Every structure is written in C-alpha cells, then in structure tokens.
C-alpha cells in the first residue's frame, strides 16, 4: 500500500473484475453528483493491472493492496494469503484511525474484506454492496461487520440486506437520454448499416476462452442466415487476445457478408450493447443489469464454477421470463452458437419479444440508493 496523495473522506474497496469495479464507480460518480469532491474519494483494489486501467480514466486515486485470494486445497498459499490479509487489515486500521474517513464501502472480492474489518476496528461506518445473485465468502463475512448492507437479489444470502438494483456503470447515468445517439454513433464509426443485425460478443473484462473460440470459429466458417446482413462486434479480452491475434487479423481483412470487428478491450462497451440487436456474453450481474437497461435479447453462457453458481442463477432469471437463451460453457461450440443465432435471426418477432421481456426484468439502477446511504452515514444528507 502506497497511500493516496491527499486525504480521502470516502474509501471504496473494489477490484479484480469489472463486475466489482463498475458498480463501485457508478456509486462514486453518484456521490460526486451529490456534491462529494472527486478528490476526496479514494479507491482500494488488488495489484491486478485492470484496476488502474478501469479506475484511472475517472480521476479517482487508486491504492492497490498487497493481498491475494484463497485456493481450495492449497494450504501453503492460503497461509500466505491469510498473513497478507491480516497485515493489510492491521495497516488499514492504523490508517483509518489516523485519517478518520467518513465511510468505507466494500463491493466484494478478497481485497474488500480487510478495509471493512479495519473500519469496524476503528469505529468508522461502513457499507457492503453485493451485486451477485449469490454472495461471495468475503462479502458474507464483511456484512457481519458493516453498518449497512445492500444486495441486488433475495438469493444473495446476505442477512438483513436492503434490496436494490445493480449499480450501473457511471456512463449510463451520465448519458441517460443520449443512449440512442451513442448507439447510432457506434454504428457510424464502425461502418455498420442500420439494417444490419449487430451481434455484440464479450466474455467479461478478462475475456472467456470458450466464447472467444466459438465466435472466432463461427466467423471463419460463416453463418447460414445472412438476411439481413450480420455484423459481429467481438471484445476478446486482454488475457486471450494474443492467442487469437493472427486469426482475428485475417478475419478483419476478409470480405464477407458477415462482417467481423474486434477489440482487445473496450471501456465503452455500453455503446456497442446499446447499438446491438443481440448480445452473446457471460452472465455477470452487471451484464445482466445492462441487458435489461438497454432492453437487449441475449444468448448467455454462464461462467462455470462461479461462487455460488451465481452466473447460472443470473442467466436463469432472464431465461425464465423469455429474455435470454442459456447455453452451458461445456456445450458452447461454433455449431451450437450458429444454430442459436440462425434460429433467432429467422424470427424477428421473437427477438423483439425477448427485448421487451429483458426490459421488464430490469430492477433499476442501485447507485443512487447506495450513495444516499453513504451520505446519511457521513452526516451530510441522503436516505
């Protein structure tokens, strides 16, 4: 831990994946809109490069903790992880006692537990936010020490949690009312005609080898249903991009009725989602919330072995109301993906109905409610 350049009144613990970072940024931006100075909000995260990549553009200072996760059966690694967590908690408790922040907020992940426990030790109010259908171990334990707890699902397992919608990425709130303009802009910038069916494909901030393999294989072999013309926008993820780089380059140079466009990482992927007619993705809570906000039909491939199998639960929630098709990770191949896409492309009325039901499943943006609670704990204002 290196500390921040200036004193912070609100400490935000989030990181590891965009699924934790983006809701945290949504809440932080809501606090800024409510009058909290941007420079008085500090982020705490892990040592992964993603944290700096995602947080820095918003102008919040980031302090990265020297902590690591726990692994089933790897007792030597877990002893080291436990020592790092204890050391971080002790150091943070000393810092909190000295700095006296108004509130500490945790969004889950192994690095968010030490700040919440340290806040309790120092007598500082804290808030825990759980966005997944099933809470991870860190948040379940953190909730026992927190002043306020928020969850986005009744199935989270968080006792006495206030139910809210998933806090959305800040760009959505900032650009509310201009989303159609952003969607049109995305199509223009990528030379995608208005009559083309745009399929947006991504596998989370780090990427998904299963989804990447299926969509690249599919783009190489083509799709039978090409009326209307189809465009695929594929965000690969930095972890897998080097593996597929040569094939991607060849695909983008290839002239075909099915256009293939790719990106290694897209911090503004919400524009592509807004512009798309169909989304193929994992089923993280943030993704599912954005599908509802933008009213998009989807083919969801839940991450296997996610804590509490929460992605499968997220996906089932949309499938049960007719907003999504669900394909298991083990069953996703180019043939299966092609069959799902071709069936939907041939039935525009089905896609339209799925879009309508996706919108009905949206529970609202929870960032404002969390921000109001933080302001109330800080003695400023709010609910």
C-alpha positions in Angstrom: 0.0 0.0 0.0 1.4 3.3 -1.0 -1.4 5.6 0.2 -3.0 8.4 -1.7 -1.6 11.9 -2.4 -4.4 13.6 -0.5 -6.8 12.7 2.4 -10.0 10.9 1.4 -13.3 11.1 3.2 -14.8 8.1 1.4 -12.9 4.9 0.9 -14.1 2.5 -1.8 -12.8 -1.1 -1.8 -13.4 -2.8 -5.2 -11.5 -4.6 -7.9 -10.3 -7.8 -9.5 -13.0 -7.7 -12.2 -15.1 -5.1 -14.0 -18.1 -6.8 -12.2 -16.9 -5.2 -9.0 -15.3 -2.1 -10.3 -18.1 -0.7 -12.5 -20.8 -0.7 -9.8 -18.3 0.9 -7.4 -17.6 3.6 -10.0 -21.3 4.1 -10.5 -21.7 4.8 -6.8 -18.7 7.0 -6.7 -20.0 9.1 -9.5 -23.4 9.4 -7.8 -21.5 10.7 -4.8 -19.8 13.3 -6.9 -23.1 14.4 -8.5 -24.4 14.8 -4.9 -21.6 17.2 -4.0 -18.8 15.0 -2.7 -15.5 16.3 -4.2 -13.9 13.8 -6.6 -10.5 14.2 -5.0 -11.9 13.1 -1.6 -13.0 9.6 -2.9 -10.2 7.0 -2.9 -10.3 3.5 -4.3 -8.6 0.4 -2.8 -8.0 -2.6 -5.0 -5.8 -5.5 -5.8 -2.5 -5.4 -7.7 -4.1 -6.5 -11.0 -3.5 -4.2 -13.9 -7.2 -4.0 -14.6 -7.8 -1.7 -11.6 -5.6 1.0 -12.9 -6.9 0.6 -16.4 -10.5 1.0 -15.3 -10.3 3.5 -12.5 -7.8 6.0 -13.8 -10.0 7.5 -16.5 -12.5 8.6 -13.9 -9.9 10.7 -12.0 -10.1 8.7 -8.7 -6.9 7.9 -6.9 -6.2 4.1 -6.6 -4.2 2.4 -3.8 -3.5 -1.3 -4.5 -3.4 -3.7 -1.6 -0.8 -6.5 -1.3 -3.4 -9.2 -0.7 -4.3 -12.5 -2.6 -7.2 -14.9 -2.8 -7.7 -18.2 -1.1 -7.5 -21.5 -3.0 -9.2 -24.8 -2.1 -6.6 -27.4 -1.1 -3.6 -25.1 -1.4 -2.8 -24.7 2.3 0.6 -23.2 1.8 -0.7 -20.5 -0.4 -3.6 -19.9 1.9 -1.3 -19.4 4.9 0.4 -16.7 2.9 -2.9 -15.2 1.8 -4.1 -15.2 5.4 -0.9 -13.4 6.6 -1.3 -10.8 3.8 -4.9 -10.2 4.7 -4.1 -9.8 8.4 -1.2 -7.5 7.7 -3.4 -5.3 5.3 -6.2 -5.2 7.9 -3.8 -4.0 10.7 -2.2 -1.4 8.5 -5.5 -0.1 7.2 -6.9 0.1 10.8 -4.0 2.3 11.7 -4.5 4.5 8.6 -8.2 4.8 9.3 -7.7 5.8 12.9 -5.3 8.5 11.7 -7.2 9.7 8.6 -10.8 9.2 10.0 -12.7 8.8 6.7 -16.4 9.3 6.9 -17.4 6.0 5.3 -15.8 2.8 3.9 -17.6 1.0 1.1 -16.9 -2.6 0.0 -18.0 -4.3 -3.2 -16.8 -7.8 -2.7 -13.7 -9.7 -3.5 -10.9 -10.9 -1.2 -9.3 -7.4 -1.1 -12.5 -5.7 0.1 -12.7 -7.6 3.4 -9.6 -6.0 5.1 -10.9 -2.4 4.7 -14.4 -3.3 6.1 -12.9 -5.1 9.1 -10.4 -2.3 9.6 -13.3 0.2 9.6 -15.1 -1.7 12.2 -11.9 -1.9 14.4 -11.5 1.9 14.0 -15.2 2.7 14.7 -15.8 4.1 11.2 -19.2 3.4 9.4 -19.1 1.0 6.5 -21.3 -0.2 3.7 -21.2 -3.5 1.9 -22.7 -3.9 -1.6 -23.4 -7.3 -3.1 -24.5 -7.3 -6.8 -24.4 -11.1 -7.5 -27.3 -13.5 -7.1 -25.2 -15.3 -4.5 -22.8 -13.5 -2.3 -19.1 -14.5 -2.2 -17.4 -15.5 1.0 -15.7 -12.1 1.5 -18.9 -10.2 1.4 -20.8 -12.7 3.6 -18.2 -12.2 6.3 -17.8 -8.4 5.6 -21.6 -8.0 6.1 -21.3 -9.1 9.7 -19.1 -6.1 10.4 -20.8 -3.5 8.2 -23.1 -0.7 9.3 -25.4 -1.0 6.2 -25.7 -3.9 3.7 -27.2 -3.8 0.2 -27.9 -6.7 -2.1 -29.4 -7.0 -5.6 -31.1 -10.3 -5.1 -33.1 -12.1 -2.4 -31.0 -15.2 -3.1 -27.7 -13.4 -2.1 -27.6 -15.0 1.3 -26.9 -11.6 2.9 -29.0 -11.3 6.1 -30.9 -8.1 6.7 -29.7 -6.6 3.4 -31.7 -3.8 1.7 -32.6 -4.9 -1.8 -31.6 -2.6 -4.6 -31.0 -2.8 -8.3 -27.4 -3.4 -9.5 -25.4 -0.1 -9.5 -24.8 0.6 -13.2 -21.6 1.9 -14.8 -21.4 5.7 -14.5 -21.6 6.4 -18.2 -25.1 5.1 -18.3 -26.4 7.6 -15.8 -24.3 10.4 -17.2 -25.6 9.7 -20.8 -29.2 8.9 -19.9 -31.3 10.3 -22.6 -28.5 10.2 -25.1 -28.2 6.4 -25.5 -29.8 6.2 -28.9 -27.3 8.8 -30.1 -24.4 6.8 -28.7 -25.8 3.7 -30.4 -26.1 5.5 -33.8 -22.6 6.8 -33.3 -21.2 3.3 -32.7 -22.7 2.1 -35.9 -21.4 5.0 -37.9 -17.9 4.8 -36.5 -17.7 1.1 -37.4 -19.5 1.4 -40.8 -22.4 -0.8 -39.7 -25.6 -0.1 -41.7 -28.8 0.5 -39.8 -30.4 -2.6 -41.5 -27.6 -4.9 -40.4 -28.2 -7.2 -37.5 -25.4 -6.4 -35.0 -24.3 -9.1 -32.6 -22.2 -7.9 -29.6 -20.0 -10.7 -28.1 -17.8 -10.4 -25.0 -16.8 -12.6 -22.1 -16.2 -10.2 -19.2 -13.3 -7.8 -18.6 -10.7 -10.6 -18.8 -12.4 -12.5 -21.6 -13.6 -16.0 -22.0 -11.7 -18.6 -24.0 -14.8 -20.7 -24.6 -16.8 -17.8 -26.0 -13.8 -16.5 -27.9 -13.1 -19.9 -29.5 -16.7 -20.3 -30.5 -17.2 -16.9 -32.1 -13.9 -16.9 -34.0 -14.6 -20.4 -35.3 -18.1 -19.2 -36.3 -16.8 -16.0 -38.0 -14.3 -18.1 -40.0 -16.9 -20.6 -41.2 -19.8 -18.1 -41.6 -23.5 -18.1 -40.7 -26.1 -19.6 -42.9 -28.8 -17.0 -42.1 -27.4 -13.8 -43.7 -30.7 -11.9 -44.4 -30.4 -9.3 -43.0 -26.6 -8.9 -43.3 -24.9 -9.6 -40.0 -22.1 -7.8 -38.2 -20.2 -9.3 -35.2 -18.5 -7.0 -32.7 -16.2 -9.1 -30.6 -14.4 -7.9 -27.5 -11.8 -10.5 -26.8 -10.2 -9.5 -23.5 -6.5 -8.9 -22.8 -5.9 -12.4 -21.5 -6.9 -14.2 -24.7 -6.1 -11.5 -27.3 -2.5 -12.7 -28.1 -3.8 -16.3 -28.6 -6.4 -15.2 -31.3 -4.5 -12.2 -32.7 -3.5 -13.8 -36.1 -6.9 -15.3 -36.7 -8.6 -12.0 -35.8 -6.3 -10.0 -38.2 -7.2 -12.4 -41.0 -10.9 -12.2 -40.2 -11.0 -8.4 -40.2 -9.3 -8.4 -43.6 -11.7 -10.9 -45.0 -14.6 -9.6 -47.1 -17.7 -11.5 -46.3 -21.4 -10.9 -45.9 -20.9 -11.5 -42.2 -18.7 -8.6 -41.0 -16.3 -9.2 -38.1 -15.0 -6.4 -36.0 -12.9 -7.0 -32.8 -11.4 -5.1 -29.9 -9.0 -6.3 -27.2 -10.7 -4.2 -24.5 -13.5 -1.7 -24.8 -14.1 0.6 -21.8 -17.1 2.0 -23.6 -18.7 -1.3 -24.5 -22.1 0.0 -23.3 -22.3 1.9 -26.7 -21.9 -1.4 -28.5 -24.6 -3.0 -26.3 -26.9 -0.1 -26.9 -26.4 -0.4 -30.7 -26.7 -4.2 -30.8 -29.7 -6.4 -31.8 -28.4 -9.5 -29.9 -25.7 -10.0 -27.2 -23.7 -13.1 -26.6 -21.9 -13.0 -23.2 -21.3 -14.3 -19.7 -24.0 -13.7 -17.1 -22.4 -11.4 -14.5 -24.7 -9.2 -12.5 -23.6 -6.0 -14.2 -24.0 -7.5 -17.7 -27.5 -8.8 -16.9 -28.5 -5.4 -15.5 -27.2 -3.6 -18.6 -29.1 -6.0 -20.8 -32.3 -5.0 -19.0 -31.5 -1.3 -19.1 -30.9 -1.4 -22.8 -33.7 -4.0 -23.5 -31.5 -6.5 -25.3 -32.1 -10.1 -26.1 -29.2 -12.4 -25.3 -27.5 -15.7 -25.5 -25.9 -16.2 -22.1 -23.0 -18.6 -21.3 -22.7 -18.6 -17.5 -19.2 -18.8 -16.1 -18.8 -22.3 -14.7 -17.7 -22.7 -11.1 -18.6 -19.1 -10.3 -19.0 -18.6 -6.5 -22.4 -20.0 -5.5 -23.0 -20.6 -9.2 -24.4 -17.1 -9.3 -23.9 -16.6 -13.0 -26.2 -19.6 -13.8 -28.8 -18.0 -11.5 -28.5 -14.7 -13.2 -28.9 -16.3 -16.6 -31.9 -18.4 -15.4 -33.6 -15.3 -14.2 -33.6 -13.8 -17.7 -34.4 -17.2 -19.4 -37.4 -17.8 -17.2 -39.0 -14.6 -18.4 -38.2 -15.3 -22.0 -35.4 -12.6 -22.3 -32.5 -14.9 -23.0 -31.3 -18.3 -24.3 -28.8 -20.1 -22.0 -26.0 -22.3 -23.2 -23.7 -24.0 -20.8 -20.0 -23.4 -21.1 -19.3 -27.1 -21.9 -21.9 -27.1 -24.7 -20.8 -23.9 -26.5 -19.3 -24.7 -29.9 -19.4 -22.8 -33.2 -22.2 -25.2 -34.3 -24.3 -24.6 -31.2 -23.8 -20.8 -31.4 -24.6 -20.8 -35.1 -27.8 -22.7 -34.5 -29.0 -20.3 -31.7 -28.2 -17.2 -33.8 -29.7 -18.6 -37.0 -32.9 -19.5 -35.2 -33.3 -16.0 -33.7 -32.3 -14.2 -36.9 -35.1 -16.0 -38.8 -37.7 -14.9 -36.2 -37.5 -11.1 -35.8 -40.7 -11.2 -33.7 -39.0 -13.5 -31.2 -36.1 -11.1 -30.9 -38.5 -8.2 -30.3 -40.4 -10.1 -27.6 -37.1 -11.1 -25.9 -36.1 -7.4 -25.9 -39.4 -6.4 -24.3 -39.1 -9.0 -21.6 -35.5 -8.1 -20.9 -36.6 -4.5 -20.2 -39.3 -5.8 -17.8 -36.7 -7.8 -15.9 -34.6 -4.6 -15.1 -34.7 -3.7 -11.4 -33.3 -0.2 -11.8 -30.0 1.5 -11.0 -29.0 1.0 -7.4 -26.1 3.5 -7.4 -28.3 6.4 -6.1 -29.6 4.4 -3.2 -26.2 3.3 -2.1 -24.9 6.9 -2.4 -27.8 8.2 -0.3 -26.9 5.7 2.4 -23.3 6.7 2.3 -24.2 10.4 2.6 -26.5 9.7 5.5 -23.8 7.8 7.4 -21.4 10.6 6.7 -23.9 13.0 8.2 -24.2 15.0 5.0 -27.7 14.2 3.7 -29.5 11.3 1.9 -31.8 8.5 3.0 
